[in-house]
Amino acid sequence: MSTRVEIIKPFVGPKKMGYMEAGRTHPFSNFTVDGRVELLVFRCNKDGSETDVYKAKKWTREVDLSKLDGEDYEHITTLTQGKTYFIEAKSRKESKVTRLIRFTQE
């Protein structure tokens, strides 16, 4: 089991971007609709049955895994089998195109 990542394009539907590996932590930088940059961190457990989603309270390039459960990050949700999490994202700050990205625990 792992976490599937898909981008949902208008009039086209979902397009698979890939999978997050079990037992690993995956940082994901995103430009929000209002132009801010945010850092989401996906921590997949070893057997791939759950993925914890965290959001950094302040954007950074370096992810300190020992601080995920501390005050620098907010725990957003835990994905279990069949559960999804959506974000609205832009490819860069100046972009006017916003896409929906879906993360699904399989």
CORLINCOR-V976559 format. One record per residue. N is the residue number from 1. RES is the residue in one small letter. SS is DSSP state (H for helix, E for strand, C for the rest). D_CENTER is the distance of its C-alpha to the mean C-alpha in Angstrom with 2 decimals. Layout:
n & res & ss & d_center
N & RES & SS & D_CENTER
N & RES & SS & D_CENTER
This chain:
n & res & ss & d_center
1 & m & C & 16.76
2 & s & C & 13.21
3 & t & E & 9.86
4 & r & E & 10.47
5 & v & E & 8.39
6 & e & E & 10.67
7 & i & E & 11.59
8 & i & E & 14.17
9 & k & E & 17.15
10 & p & C & 20.00
11 & f & C & 23.07
12 & v & C & 21.59
13 & g & E & 18.99
14 & p & E & 15.96
15 & k & E & 15.77
16 & k & E & 14.11
17 & m & E & 12.20
18 & g & E & 12.24
19 & y & E & 11.35
20 & m & E & 9.77
21 & e & C & 12.96
22 & a & C & 14.30
23 & g & C & 15.47
24 & r & C & 13.12
25 & t & E & 10.53
26 & h & E & 7.89
27 & p & E & 7.30
28 & f & E & 5.49
29 & s & E & 8.18
30 & n & E & 8.63
31 & f & E & 12.06
32 & t & C & 12.47
33 & v & C & 15.37
34 & d & C & 17.70
35 & g & C & 17.22
36 & r & C & 15.49
37 & v & E & 13.03
38 & e & E & 10.24
39 & l & E & 8.36
40 & l & E & 5.21
41 & v & E & 6.13
42 & f & E & 5.79
43 & r & E & 9.56
44 & c & E & 11.20
45 & n & C & 14.84
46 & k & C & 17.69
47 & d & C & 18.74
48 & g & C & 15.39
49 & s & C & 16.18
50 & e & C & 13.47
51 & t & E & 9.96
52 & d & E & 9.60
53 & v & E & 6.73
54 & y & E & 8.21
55 & k & E & 8.73
56 & a & E & 11.47
57 & k & C & 14.59
58 & k & C & 15.65
59 & w & C & 13.95
60 & t & C & 15.10
61 & r & C & 15.15
62 & e & C & 15.89
63 & v & C & 13.79
64 & d & C & 16.43
65 & l & H & 15.35
66 & s & H & 18.47
67 & k & H & 17.35
68 & l & C & 14.12
69 & d & C & 16.43
70 & g & C & 18.53
71 & e & C & 19.03
72 & d & C & 16.72
73 & y & E & 13.48
74 & e & E & 13.03
75 & h & E & 11.92
76 & i & E & 10.20
77 & t & E & 10.61
78 & t & E & 11.45
79 & l & E & 10.91
80 & t & C & 14.32
81 & q & C & 16.06
82 & g & C & 15.78
83 & k & C & 13.34
84 & t & E & 10.62
85 & y & E & 7.95
86 & f & E & 8.16
87 & i & E & 7.53
88 & e & E & 10.44
89 & a & E & 10.27
90 & k & E & 13.23
91 & s & C & 13.93
92 & r & C & 16.09
93 & k & C & 17.60
94 & e & C & 20.75
95 & s & C & 19.37
96 & k & C & 20.56
97 & v & C & 18.47
98 & t & C & 15.41
99 & r & E & 13.32
100 & l & E & 11.41
101 & i & E & 8.35
102 & r & E & 8.40
103 & f & E & 6.82
104 & t & E & 10.15
105 & q & E & 11.69
106 & e & C & 14.95
